[in-house]
Amino acid sequence: MTNSSPTVETLLELGFEDRPPVLQVPPSMRWMVPQGHQSPLVSVCYKFADFDLVASPTLNSFNVPVVGLTGYRGDDRSLSIIEGQIPFNLRTTSEAAAWISFTLRSHRSELQPLPDWFIEGEGHWDLVWSVIEGREAYERRRAYEACPKCHIERDYARVLRRNLLGELSWLGEEAGITFSFDGRVLSIGTDQRVHELVAYGNSWPSSYRVIVSPESKLPARFTSWRVEISVFEGFVSFDRLRLGPCEPVE
């Protein structure tokens, strides 16, 4: 195609067709459909059950080239508009399928029956998030999702905070606290006692010993009814507040 984009060329490989869209809405509703949709200068179309999805190169609100997705479904009483935007330079069918399925996810029920490439694209949304967030932020988020963590109810978290504050106040220097979670009970061992609380989450691969001091900070208040204890990037955190550096212990 002339005056096209890498994405449009890739969509042809995915099963889109180089043809004008067929407007499948009653004549009484066609006045609501922009003329540009009915005869775009450069476009490819994919036929869903009762409408054509049109993909056309355009500019977004920041004057950045994108490929716009539009479709119109309707009857004599209403008109449904399906629309979205995907990057201009998608060069593989996996990328294109992932972006379309992600961009149109809120319209999923209207696209039934879904083509195989759409369903497969839903399995490749990592290709989308890595672009939206940036690769580094995406990898960090995935690492955080996989890190050891558990959740305790807020009332128990308040009791735990009060007990830990009391023990920290008696410290004269740095000391170690051991955190472990077996999938049901969170155990926090100090030199004075072991605190055990009912918690929720997956069991941890090991226990973790965190170094604390009288200056270590604990959360001032809890805004959620479930409070998270996590081990991430070498630190144990209590409701996202880092208590101190840690290391796994047997």
C-alpha positions as CSV (number, residue, x, y, z in Angstrom):
1,M,0.0,0.0,0.0
2,T,1.2,3.5,-0.7
3,N,1.3,6.2,2.1
4,S,1.0,3.4,4.6
5,S,2.7,2.5,7.9
6,P,4.6,-0.6,9.2
7,T,1.6,-1.3,11.4
8,V,-0.9,-1.3,8.5
9,E,1.4,-3.6,6.5
10,T,1.6,-6.0,9.5
11,L,-2.2,-5.9,9.9
12,L,-2.5,-7.3,6.3
13,E,-0.4,-10.3,7.5
14,L,-2.8,-10.7,10.4
15,G,-5.8,-11.0,8.2
16,F,-7.0,-7.4,7.6
17,E,-8.0,-6.6,4.0
18,D,-7.0,-3.8,1.7
19,R,-10.5,-2.6,0.8
20,P,-13.1,0.1,1.8
21,P,-15.1,-0.6,4.9
22,V,-18.6,-2.0,4.7
23,L,-20.9,0.1,6.9
24,Q,-23.2,-2.4,8.6
25,V,-25.6,0.0,10.3
26,P,-29.2,0.9,9.3
27,P,-29.6,3.9,6.9
28,S,-31.4,5.8,9.6
29,M,-28.3,5.8,11.7
30,R,-25.6,6.5,9.1
31,W,-25.8,10.2,9.5
32,M,-24.0,9.7,12.8
33,V,-21.0,8.1,11.2
34,P,-18.2,10.5,10.1
35,Q,-17.6,10.5,6.3
36,G,-13.9,9.8,7.0
37,H,-14.8,6.4,8.4
38,Q,-16.8,5.5,5.3
39,S,-14.1,6.3,2.9
40,P,-10.7,6.8,4.5
41,L,-7.8,7.6,2.2
42,V,-5.6,4.8,3.5
43,S,-7.1,2.0,5.5
44,V,-7.4,-1.8,6.0
45,C,-10.4,-3.6,7.5
46,Y,-11.1,-6.7,9.5
47,K,-14.6,-8.2,9.3
48,F,-16.0,-9.1,12.7
49,A,-19.4,-10.7,13.0
50,D,-21.5,-7.5,12.4
51,F,-19.1,-4.7,11.6
52,D,-15.8,-3.8,10.0
53,L,-12.9,-2.7,12.2
54,V,-11.1,0.0,10.2
55,A,-7.4,0.7,10.8
56,S,-6.1,4.0,9.4
57,P,-2.8,6.0,9.9
58,T,-3.5,9.3,11.6
59,L,-2.1,11.7,14.2
60,N,-3.0,11.7,17.9
61,S,-3.6,14.8,20.0
62,F,0.1,15.3,20.4
63,N,0.7,15.1,16.6
64,V,2.4,11.8,16.9
65,P,1.7,9.3,14.1
66,V,-0.5,6.4,15.2
67,V,-2.9,4.0,13.6
68,G,-6.5,4.6,14.6
69,L,-9.0,1.8,15.1
70,T,-12.7,2.5,14.5
71,G,-15.8,0.5,14.1
72,Y,-19.5,1.2,14.2
73,R,-22.3,-1.2,15.2
74,G,-25.9,-0.3,15.4
75,D,-29.6,-0.9,14.9
76,D,-32.5,1.4,14.4
77,R,-32.4,2.6,18.0
78,S,-28.7,3.0,18.9
79,L,-25.2,3.2,17.6
80,S,-22.1,1.8,19.3
81,I,-18.7,3.2,18.5
82,I,-15.6,1.1,18.9
83,E,-12.3,3.0,18.8
84,G,-8.7,3.1,19.9
85,Q,-5.2,3.8,18.8
86,I,-2.1,1.6,18.4
87,P,1.5,2.4,17.6
88,F,2.5,3.4,14.0
89,N,5.4,1.0,13.7
90,L,4.4,-2.5,14.8
91,R,6.4,-4.9,12.7
92,T,5.3,-8.4,13.9
93,T,1.8,-10.0,14.0
94,S,2.3,-10.8,17.7
95,E,2.8,-7.1,18.5
96,A,-0.2,-6.1,16.4
97,A,-2.5,-8.7,17.9
98,A,-1.4,-7.8,21.4
99,W,-1.9,-4.1,20.9
100,I,-5.4,-4.5,19.3
101,S,-6.6,-7.0,21.9
102,F,-5.3,-4.7,24.7
103,T,-6.6,-1.5,23.2
104,L,-10.1,-2.9,22.5
105,R,-10.3,-5.0,25.8
106,S,-13.3,-3.0,27.0
107,H,-15.2,-3.9,23.8
108,R,-14.4,-7.6,24.1
109,S,-18.0,-8.7,24.4
110,E,-18.9,-6.7,21.3
111,L,-16.3,-8.5,19.2
112,Q,-17.6,-12.0,19.6
113,P,-16.8,-14.5,18.2
114,L,-13.2,-13.6,18.7
115,P,-10.7,-14.5,16.0
116,D,-7.8,-16.8,17.0
117,W,-5.2,-14.0,16.6
118,F,-7.2,-11.8,19.0
119,I,-7.2,-14.5,21.7
120,E,-3.5,-15.2,21.1
121,G,-2.8,-11.5,21.3
122,E,-4.2,-11.4,24.9
123,G,-1.4,-13.8,25.8
124,H,1.2,-11.3,24.7
125,W,0.1,-8.2,26.6
126,D,3.6,-8.1,28.1
127,L,4.6,-6.6,24.7
128,V,2.2,-3.7,25.4
129,W,3.0,-3.0,29.0
130,S,6.7,-2.9,28.3
131,V,6.1,0.0,25.9
132,I,3.5,1.8,28.1
133,E,5.7,1.7,31.2
134,G,9.1,1.5,29.7
135,R,11.1,-1.7,29.8
136,E,12.9,-1.0,33.2
137,A,9.7,0.0,35.0
138,Y,7.9,-3.0,33.5
139,E,10.6,-5.5,34.6
140,R,10.6,-4.0,38.1
141,R,6.8,-4.3,38.4
142,R,7.0,-7.9,37.3
143,A,9.7,-8.6,39.8
144,Y,7.6,-7.0,42.5
145,E,4.6,-9.1,41.6
146,A,6.7,-12.2,42.1
147,C,8.5,-11.2,45.3
148,P,7.8,-12.8,48.7
149,K,4.9,-11.0,50.3
150,C,1.8,-11.6,52.4
151,H,-1.1,-9.5,53.8
152,I,-2.4,-9.1,57.3
153,E,-5.6,-7.5,58.5
154,R,-5.2,-3.9,59.6
155,D,-6.2,-4.5,63.3
156,Y,-3.5,-7.1,63.5
157,A,-1.0,-4.8,61.8
158,R,-1.7,-2.1,64.4
159,V,-1.0,-4.6,67.3
160,L,2.2,-5.7,65.5
161,R,3.3,-2.1,65.0
162,R,2.8,-1.3,68.7
163,N,4.7,-4.3,69.8
164,L,7.6,-3.7,67.4
165,L,7.8,0.0,68.4
166,G,8.2,-1.1,72.0
167,E,11.0,-3.5,71.2
168,L,12.8,-1.0,69.0
169,S,12.8,1.5,71.7
170,W,14.8,-0.8,73.9
171,L,17.5,-1.4,71.4
172,G,20.9,0.2,72.1
173,E,22.3,-0.7,68.7
174,E,21.5,-2.6,65.5
175,A,19.8,-6.0,65.9
176,G,18.2,-8.6,63.7
177,I,14.5,-9.5,63.2
178,T,13.6,-12.6,61.3
179,F,10.5,-12.7,59.1
180,S,9.0,-16.0,57.8
181,F,5.7,-17.0,56.2
182,D,4.4,-20.6,55.6
183,G,1.3,-19.6,53.7
184,R,-0.9,-19.3,56.8
185,V,1.1,-17.8,59.6
186,L,3.5,-14.8,59.5
187,S,6.2,-15.2,62.1
188,I,8.4,-12.3,63.2
189,G,11.2,-13.2,65.6
190,T,13.0,-10.7,67.8
191,D,15.5,-11.2,70.6
192,Q,12.6,-10.9,73.1
193,R,9.8,-12.9,71.5
194,V,8.2,-14.4,68.4
195,H,5.1,-12.6,67.0
196,E,2.7,-14.8,65.0
197,L,-0.2,-13.5,62.9
198,V,-2.6,-15.0,60.5
199,A,-1.7,-13.8,57.0
200,Y,-2.7,-14.4,53.4
201,G,-0.5,-15.2,50.4
202,N,1.9,-17.7,49.0
203,S,4.5,-19.3,51.3
204,W,8.0,-17.7,51.1
205,P,10.9,-19.7,49.8
206,S,13.0,-18.9,52.9
207,S,13.0,-16.7,56.1
208,Y,14.6,-13.3,56.0
209,R,16.6,-11.5,58.6
210,V,16.3,-7.7,58.5
211,I,18.7,-5.4,60.4
212,V,16.9,-2.7,62.5
213,S,18.0,0.0,64.9
214,P,16.3,2.4,67.3
215,E,16.0,4.8,64.4
216,S,14.1,2.3,62.2
217,K,10.8,3.7,61.1
218,L,7.4,2.0,61.2
219,P,4.2,3.1,59.4
220,A,2.4,5.9,61.1
221,R,-1.0,4.8,59.9
222,F,-2.6,2.2,57.7
223,T,-5.0,3.3,54.9
224,S,-6.0,-0.1,53.6
225,W,-7.8,-2.8,55.5
226,R,-5.1,-5.3,54.5
227,V,-1.5,-4.4,55.1
228,E,1.4,-5.9,53.1
229,I,4.6,-7.3,54.4
230,S,7.1,-7.8,51.5
231,V,10.7,-8.7,50.6
232,F,11.9,-6.8,47.6
233,E,15.2,-5.6,46.3
234,G,17.0,-6.7,49.4
235,F,14.7,-5.0,51.9
236,V,11.8,-6.0,54.1
237,S,9.0,-3.6,53.9
238,F,6.0,-3.0,56.3
239,D,3.1,-1.5,54.3
240,R,5.6,-0.3,51.6
241,L,7.9,1.4,54.3
242,R,11.3,-0.2,54.3
243,L,12.4,-1.5,57.7
244,G,16.0,-2.2,56.6
245,P,18.2,-4.4,54.5
246,C,17.7,-8.2,54.7
247,E,19.2,-11.5,53.7
248,P,17.7,-15.0,53.4
249,V,18.3,-17.4,56.2
250,E,17.8,-21.1,56.5
